[in-house]
Amino acid sequence: MLTHEEMYQLMYEVRGAAMEVYNYFGPGLLESIYEKAMIQELNSRGLSVKSQVPINVNYKGVEIDADFRIDLLVEDELIVELKSVEEIKSIYYKQLRTYLKLLDKNEGLLINFGEYDLKKGMRRVSVNE
């Protein structure tokens, strides 16, 4: 588990990578394009990234095939959920919080490449919020 300072630095790096991708493409592409570009950018920064990570759901000892997948898992600690939508809805925050709980992680980033100002489109999400 990362310290608070290490997590802060990791989020800083991921935000920087998102800005680099956004400055290159701008808004309006499919989420899958941004995802592939983010993987490339994060790898170029020396960070380990897993994409489309399946989430197992267990209900009373029974494995349920929920077909949940997180977009990116950076350094096995930070869940990054990518969107390319006109506006972020509250369900996206709830979705990311659920992923955090299911994977026993503390922090996540919700990044919306559909925003005209990406700084407004990046939100930290904590399991404790």
Sequence and secondary structure as in RCSB ss.txt:
>XXXX:A:sequence
MLTHEEMYQLMYEVRGAAMEVYNYFGPGLLESIYEKAMIQELNSRGLSVKSQVPINVNYKGVEIDADFRIDLLVE
DELIVELKSVEEIKSIYYKQLRTYLKLLDKNEGLLINFGEYDLKKGMRRVSVNE
>XXXX:A:secstr
   HHHHHHHHHHHHHHHHHHHHHH S S HHHHHHHHHHHHHHTT  EEEEEEEEEEETTEEEEEEEEEEEEET
TTEEEEEE  SS  HHHHHHHHHHHHHTT SEEEEEETTSSSGGGGEEEEETT 
